[in-house]
């Protein structure tokens, strides 16, 4: 009799157990798409959704107007202009991208929702060394895998324009600092995560691009 009662109880409870499992699985599956949707909205409606000033963490995020059509005097040597943490200081472009990508000085989730980020441990464009820039694979660097060897990547700042030629494709783990370490060789390291449908990936891929040309602006003309 006890076995019969247990079987009957299990028969009654099974639909509820299945329902609870289904709700749990659906909720977990929706976390990443909802987060992705939020970031994609930031890309699509960038001017409306971006915020200047402080966020909840105290980080000051400052979009900036970057010179795009400088026609004055330039020189191969010059001085870099250090931005404040959280400030946009450059725009990165490549024929593989549909849009120009804003570049912020700093790192972290908040800044990555607004554009690409340059690690403060790396050298600013034109500073002589390794310039390291990264962004999310499902937003600003969604087309990074379209880049090919020989492609030109351009970084425009308010103190100069710098062009790099892609020489190498790289892959590494997030725990491997080989490609993001300081270097005396002046180049650009650009990377993102490998796509993973469920969880954040520890795999990274990207490119190394050697500096091809430096065009420092005349500071007085650039301020006009």
C-alpha positions in Angstrom: 0.0 0.0 0.0 2.9 2.4 0.9 4.5 1.8 -2.5 1.2 2.5 -4.2 0.8 5.8 -2.3 4.4 6.9 -3.1 3.8 6.1 -6.8 0.6 8.2 -6.8 2.3 11.1 -5.0 5.2 11.0 -7.5 2.6 11.0 -10.4 0.9 14.1 -9.0 4.2 16.0 -8.2 6.0 15.2 -11.5 4.2 17.9 -13.6 5.1 20.5 -10.9 8.7 19.4 -10.8 9.0 19.6 -14.6 7.4 23.1 -14.5 9.9 24.3 -11.9 12.8 22.9 -13.9 11.6 24.5 -17.1 11.2 27.9 -15.4 14.7 27.6 -14.0 16.3 26.7 -17.3 14.4 29.5 -19.1 15.4 32.1 -16.6 19.1 31.1 -16.8 18.9 31.1 -20.6 17.4 34.6 -20.7 20.2 36.2 -18.6 22.8 36.5 -21.4 20.3 37.6 -24.1 18.9 40.3 -21.9 22.3 41.5 -21.0 23.3 41.4 -24.7 20.1 43.4 -25.6 21.0 46.1 -23.1 24.5 46.5 -24.6 23.2 46.4 -28.1 20.8 49.2 -27.3 23.7 51.2 -26.1 25.3 50.7 -29.6 22.2 51.5 -31.6 21.1 54.5 -29.6 24.6 55.6 -28.4 23.9 59.3 -28.1 20.7 58.9 -26.2 21.7 56.1 -23.8 25.2 57.1 -22.9 25.6 59.0 -19.7 28.2 61.5 -18.7 28.9 62.2 -15.0 29.1 59.6 -12.3 27.4 56.1 -12.3 26.6 54.1 -9.2 30.2 53.0 -8.9 31.5 56.6 -8.8 33.2 56.2 -12.2 33.0 59.4 -14.3 32.4 58.4 -18.0 33.0 61.2 -20.4 32.3 61.0 -24.1 34.4 63.4 -26.2 34.4 65.0 -29.6 37.4 63.6 -31.5 38.9 65.5 -34.4 38.0 63.6 -37.6 39.1 66.0 -40.4 42.3 67.7 -39.4 44.0 69.4 -42.3 46.8 71.4 -40.6 50.5 70.8 -40.2 51.6 67.4 -38.8 54.9 65.8 -37.7 56.1 62.3 -37.0 57.1 63.2 -33.5 55.1 64.9 -30.8 53.6 64.7 -27.3 50.7 62.4 -26.3 47.9 63.9 -24.3 46.9 61.8 -21.3 43.1 61.6 -20.7 41.4 61.2 -17.4 40.2 57.7 -16.4 36.8 57.1 -18.0 37.3 59.7 -20.7 37.0 59.0 -24.4 40.2 60.0 -26.0 40.2 58.3 -29.4 38.1 56.7 -32.2 39.3 53.4 -33.8 38.3 52.5 -37.4 39.0 49.7 -39.9 37.4 48.8 -43.2 36.2 45.6 -41.5 34.0 47.6 -39.1 30.6 49.2 -40.1 31.1 52.0 -37.6 33.9 53.9 -35.9 34.3 52.7 -32.3 34.9 55.2 -29.4 37.9 54.3 -27.2 37.9 55.1 -23.5 40.9 55.3 -21.2 40.3 52.7 -18.5 38.8 49.3 -18.1 35.7 47.6 -16.5 32.2 46.6 -17.4 30.8 50.1 -17.2 33.2 51.5 -19.8 32.9 48.5 -22.0 29.2 49.2 -22.4 30.1 52.6 -23.9 32.9 51.5 -26.3 36.3 50.0 -26.6 38.8 50.4 -23.7 42.5 51.0 -23.6 44.3 49.4 -20.6 46.0 52.2 -18.5 48.9 49.7 -18.2 49.6 50.2 -21.9 51.0 53.1 -23.9 48.8 55.7 -25.6 49.0 55.9 -29.4 52.2 57.6 -30.4 53.8 57.0 -27.0 56.2 54.3 -28.2 55.2 50.8 -27.1 52.3 48.4 -26.9 48.9 50.0 -27.2 46.3 47.5 -25.9 42.6 47.9 -26.8 39.7 45.6 -26.1 35.9 45.6 -26.4 32.9 43.2 -26.1 32.6 40.6 -28.9 28.8 40.9 -29.1 28.8 44.7 -29.5 31.6 47.0 -30.5 34.0 44.3 -31.7 31.4 42.0 -33.1 33.1 42.3 -36.5 36.7 41.9 -35.3 37.0 38.5 -36.9 36.6 40.1 -40.3 40.0 41.7 -40.0 42.8 40.2 -42.1 46.5 40.5 -42.3 47.5 43.6 -44.2 44.4 45.5 -43.1 44.9 49.1 -41.9 43.6 50.1 -38.5 43.4 53.8 -37.7 43.3 55.5 -34.3 42.3 59.2 -34.3 42.9 61.3 -31.2 42.8 65.0 -30.5 46.6 65.2 -30.6 47.2 63.0 -33.7 46.3 60.3 -36.1 48.0 56.9 -36.1 47.7 54.1 -38.6 48.7 50.5 -38.0 49.0 47.5 -40.4 47.9 44.1 -39.2 50.7 41.6 -39.1 49.6 38.8 -36.9 46.4 37.0 -35.6 46.6 36.0 -32.0 44.8 33.7 -29.6 45.3 33.4 -25.8 43.7 32.7 -22.5 42.6 35.5 -20.2 45.3 34.5 -17.7 48.0 34.8 -20.3 49.6 38.3 -20.3 52.0 37.6 -23.1 50.4 40.0 -25.7 49.4 42.8 -23.3 52.7 43.3 -21.6 54.7 46.5 -22.2 57.0 46.5 -25.2 59.7 48.7 -26.7 58.3 47.8 -30.1 55.6 50.3 -31.1 52.4 48.5 -32.1 48.7 48.0 -31.4 47.2 44.9 -29.8 43.5 44.7 -30.3 41.4 41.8 -28.9 38.1 40.5 -27.7 36.5 37.3 -26.2 35.7 34.3 -28.3 32.0 33.9 -28.6 30.3 31.6 -26.1 26.5 31.0 -26.2 26.2 30.3 -22.5 29.0 31.6 -20.3 31.8 34.2 -20.5 34.7 32.7 -22.4 38.3 32.6 -21.1 39.5 32.4 -24.7 40.7 35.6 -26.4 41.5 36.4 -30.0 42.7 39.4 -31.7 45.5 41.0 -33.8 48.8 42.7 -33.6 49.3 45.7 -35.9 52.6 47.4 -36.4 52.7 51.2 -36.4 52.8 52.4 -40.0 52.4 56.2 -39.7 52.3 58.8 -37.0 50.8 62.2 -37.7 51.0 64.5 -34.6 48.8 67.6 -35.0 50.0 71.1 -34.5 48.5 71.8 -31.1 47.5 75.4 -31.9 45.8 74.5 -35.2 44.1 71.5 -33.6 42.5 73.8 -31.0 40.8 76.0 -33.6 
